[in-house]
Structures are given as structure tokens and as C-alpha cells.
Amino acid sequence: MTGTAPQHTDVEGVEGGVGLTAFLVAAARAIETHRDDSLAQDPYAEHFVRAAPACTDWPVRIHQVPEGDGNPLWGRFARYFGLRTRVLDDFLLRSVRTGPRQVVLLGAGLDTRAFRLDWPSGCEVFEIDRAGVLEFKHQVLTDLAATPKVKRVTVPVDLRADWVSALTNVGFDLAAPSVWLAEGLLFYLPGPAETYLVDTVDRLTTEGSALAFEAKLEKDLLVYRGSPIYTATREQTGIDLLHLFDKGPRPDSAGALTAKGWSTSMYTPFDFTRRHGRGPLPEPNDALEGNRWVFAYKSRP
């Protein structure tokens, strides 16, 4: 894979609103990739950033940031995304090695795990997202002659539409165990939509399945409007994350899964910072203190 992907202007559904956050995460993954102490490698991430007119001037290496790691966005926040990528990479690979061979990425965005992870034989990765997002990703990866390391099935459908039928129509097997990932997704959804999505995953899964998702516990997100991370993100990218996050009450999805027979565990990002020796640690007025990473395993039907 060489060169830089050419710009594409057909980025409907990618460069606006929540879609733009996919490029924020891609830039963070690119920065993480080029660190000497990188926790996760995504060689495709910088090409997505460079292919989108809205963010062609964003950094993809930390030395391109004047303050370096002192920058709240491209330093601390980017390390958060790098850590999250590594932790969820590990979750997926660990889960499929215990038996499940179907992986479903909910709101896949610019996820390239089908291309960059070493999957066991027989695995199948289903990527669910809007058609415009998947088409943009397809264009960039095609220009790079990228080849997936696993059977990859794209499911072009909005999660607000009938994504269940779309998924089952392309070969998802309801009778087989599966692994699900909702990375950086649920807090953009209204509470009832999150509940529906989690209930649907429960309905579509059998014993031996697994689910990981990211949650936010704050009752009042606006308390953190002045935090360095959110301020830097607004000023340097034009993305107002607090405007995009749903402001309604959040459901206890981990508790709901436990009640349905799943075994669940919840961690802070800082738990994994300490485990890996890299990543963000708590700070005053910390926009990350309410973030939780939840891992759930279905032990009975």
C-alpha cells in the first residue's frame, strides 16, 4: 500500500454531523499508528482523512501538532481513541477464538478491522452503516488496493431502518453464536433507540455470543462543556461533540443484559491505561471520567 488516496467529494453521510466524528477517530488512529509506542496499527486511517475535503489539513502524525502531546485533542483525546481501538481489537479477537465466527460491527464507519486484524479461518465480518459511509470507505480502500483478511460483508442500511432484515438477508446466521461491537455509537442515540438496539442484539444472538459497547454515565454532559478536550475539538475541527451527543437520560444497558442472562463487566478507560502503561489518566474537569467500556457474554439462551 503506497501513496495517498485521492480526494473524493462523494461523502454524503460522512462529512456532516455524527459522520464527521468518524474522521476524528481516523485521524487519532493515524497518529497512534505512527507513534513509537503505538498500541494499535491502522495503516488505512490517514488515507480516509486525506480523502475528505473537510479534514485534509488535520494532523495524522503527532509531530504535525505544534504542542504535540500537550494538545488536548490530538494528544490526550487521540491517545484515548488509540487505547479504545486496541482494547476492542483484543475483545474481538479473543471472542472469535472461543468459537463464534460471525462478527457484526454496528455503525461501522471507517472501521478497517476486516483488513488489518489477523482473523481465525472461517470468520465473517458484517459492517452495518449508511450507504454513503460504506461507499466512501470502499472508494478509498479500492484506490489503495486493500484486501480484507476475512470474509467481509457490507450491509448498507441506516440503523434507524430495518437493519435486522438487511443483516439476515446477506447471510447472518441466527442459529450460530456471534460477536457484536458498538464502538462510539450508543451515546449519539436517544435512550429508547439504545434500548431497542441492545434488546435486538439479545434477540438475534444465541449462547456463546458476545457484545462490547461504549457508554457514558454522566447525567449532565453540559457540565463538561468547558473541558479541554471538548473545547479543543470544537476549536480545531469544528465538531461540537456535546451538541451531537443525545441529552436524554441513558438506559442501564449493562444491567438490562445482566437481567437477560448475560455476564457483563464494565471498565473505565483508565483501567486499561494502567494495564497497557499508555493512554489517558484522570484529570480535573475530565470529559472522559464518565466513559465506560462494557463487555457482555451470553451464557444461556
N, C-alpha and C positions, 0 to 999 in steps of 0.2 A: 504494500500500500504506500504510494508515494504521492507527493504533491498536495495541493489544497483543493478541496471541492469547489467548483464554480458556484456563483450565487444563483439562487433560484427565487423567482418572485412569486411562484405559486405556493404560498404558505398559508392559505386560508385555514383558520382554525389553529394556527401555530403561533403567529406573531401577535395575537391580541389577547388581553385578559389573562386568564389562567394559563393559556397556551404559551405565553411568553416566559413563564416560570420554567418551562422545560429547557429553555436556552440558558437560563441562570444556572440550573443544575448541570447542564452540559459544560458550561464554562468552568464550573467548580470541579467537575470530573477531569477536565483537561488540565487544569492547574495541578490537581492531585497526581495525575498520571506522570507529570514531568518533575515531580519532587524526588529528591534523592531518597527520602524515607517514605515513599508512596505506599499507601495501604490498598489502593485499587488501581488497576490499569484499564483505561478506556481509550484506545488509540483513535476511535472514531469521533469522540466528543468535540474536539476542536473544529472538525470539519463541518459539523452542524452549525456551530456558532458562526463560522466564516461564510456559510452559505446563506445566512439570513440577513438581509439588509439592516434590520433593526438593531443588530448587535455585532456588526463587523468590527467595531472598534473596542469591543470588550477584551480584557486580557485572557489569555489561555496559558500563560506561564506566570509564576509569581514574580519573576524579575521585571515583568512589564507593569507592575503596580508600584508606583513611587514609594509608598510606605511599606511595601512588602507585606509580611505577616501582621504588621501593625494596622493594616486596613481592616475594619470590622467586617466588611463584606467579602472581599477577595482573600483575606487572611483567615479570620476565625470562622465565618459562616461557610466559606468554601471547604475548610477542613471538616466542618460538620457534615457536609454532603459527601465528602470523601470517606469519612468514617461510616456513614449510613450505607453507602454503596458497598463497602467491604463487609459489614455486618449482614446485610441482606444477601449478598453473594454467598456468604458462608451458610446462611439459613437455607437457601435454595439447594445448594449442592449437597448439604448434609441431609436434607429431606428426601431428595430423589435417590440417594444412596441407600435409603432404608426401604425402598420398594416402589413408591409412586413414580410413574413415568410421564404423567401429564402435568404441565406447568401452565398456569394461567396468570398473565400479567394484566391487571385491571388498570385502565388508564395508562397504557404502556409508554406513551410519549416517545421520547428519544432513547429509550432503554435499548442497549445493544447486547444484553446478556446472551442472546441466542448466537451471537457472533464471537464473543470474547471469552466465555467460560468453557471449561472442558467438561462436557456433559457425559454421563454414562450412556452406553449404547441403548437405543430404543426409546430415548426421551423425545417428547414433543412439546414445543413451546407455543402457546396461543397468546397472541398480542391483541388485546382489545383496546381500540381507541377510535376517534373520529377519522373519517376517510382522509381528510386534508392532512392530518398529522402523519398518518401512515404513508401517504403518498409522498410527502416531503422527505420523510426518512428513507423511503425506497429510492428516490431520485439521488440523494446524496450517497447512499451505500452502493448503488449501482455505478455511479461515477468512480467510486473507489475500488470497484471490482471486489467488493467484500462478499465473502461466502459464509453462510451460517454453519456452525459446528454441530447443529442439531436440526431435526425436522422443525421448521418454523411455519406457523400458520397465522396469517394476519386476519383479524376479524374487524372489518371497518364498520363500526356501529357506535353511536353515542350511548353512554351508559344510562342516559335518561330514556332511551328507547328499549325495544325488546332485544336486549343483548343475549338473553338466555337462548332464544331460538337461533340467533345468529351463531352462537358458540356451538350448540349441538348440531346445527346443520353442516358444520365444517369438520365434524368427526370427533368432537369431545365425547368421551365415553362415561356416561353417568354411573356405570356399574364398577368402574375402576377408581382406585384412590388417586388423588390429585393434590397438587401444591399450588397455593394461591398467594399472590403478592399485591398489596395495595400500598404502593410507595408514594408518600407525599400526595395523597388523594383525598382522604376522608374529610379533612378539616375544610375543604372547599365546598363540601356538600351540605345541604340542610340536614339537620338531625334525622328527620324521618327517612331521607334518602339513604343516609348511612345505615340506619336500622334495616331498611329493605335490602340493601346490598349484602350486609352481613347475614341476614336471615336467608337470603337466596344462596349464598355460598354454602351455608349449612345444608340447605335443601338439595344442592347439587353434588354434595360430597358423600363419600362412604367412609367406613372405618379405615384408618391408616392415612387419612388426608391431613394436610397442614395449611395454615394461613398465617401470614405476617402482615401487620399494618402499622401505620404511624398514627398516633393520636395526640391531641393537645388537651390538657386538663384545665387550662385557665377558664375561670368564669367570666372574666372581663379582659379580653385581649387588648382593648384600647389603653389599659394601664401601661402597656409597653410601647406605646406609640413613639415615645422619645428615646427608646433604647438605641444603642449604637448600631446594631445590626439592621433594624428596620429603617432607621434614618439613612444609613449609608446605602441601603438597597434602593430606597426612593430616589436619593440624590444622584446615584451613579448609574442606575439603569432605568429609572422612571417607573419601576414596579412598586406599587403600594400593596404589599402583602396583606396588611391588615384590612385593606379595602376588599381584597379578594377572598379572605377567609370568611366563612359563614359566621355570623354573630349570634346565632341562636344557641340554645342550650345543647350540649353534646350528650349523646346517649352513652351508657356504660356498655360498650360493645364487648369488652373483655368479660364483664360479668354475665352478659347475655349468653355468650358462648359457653362459659362455665356451667350455666344453668342447663344448657342443652347437651352437656356431657363432654365438652372439650376440656382438655387440660391446658390452662393458659398461664403465661408468665409475662411480667411487664418490667421493663428496664428503662432507666434514663440513658440518654446518650453518654453521660459522664461515666456510667458504669463501664462502657466499652472503651472510653478514653483511657481509663485506668488499666483495663485489660490489655490494650494494644500499646500503651505508652505514648499515644499520639491522639490529638484531637482536642476539642474544647473542654475546658473545665469551668465550673460555676463562676459567675461574675455578678456584681451588683446590677440591679435592674436588667436581669438576664432574659432575653427573648426566648431562650432555649430551655428555661427551667421547667416549663410545663409540657415539653415534648416527651412522649413516651413511645417506646417500640414494643409492640405486643407480638408474642409468638403463641400460636394456638395449635393443638394437635387433637384430632378427633379419635377418641379411644373406643367409641362404640357408636352404632348407628342411631 
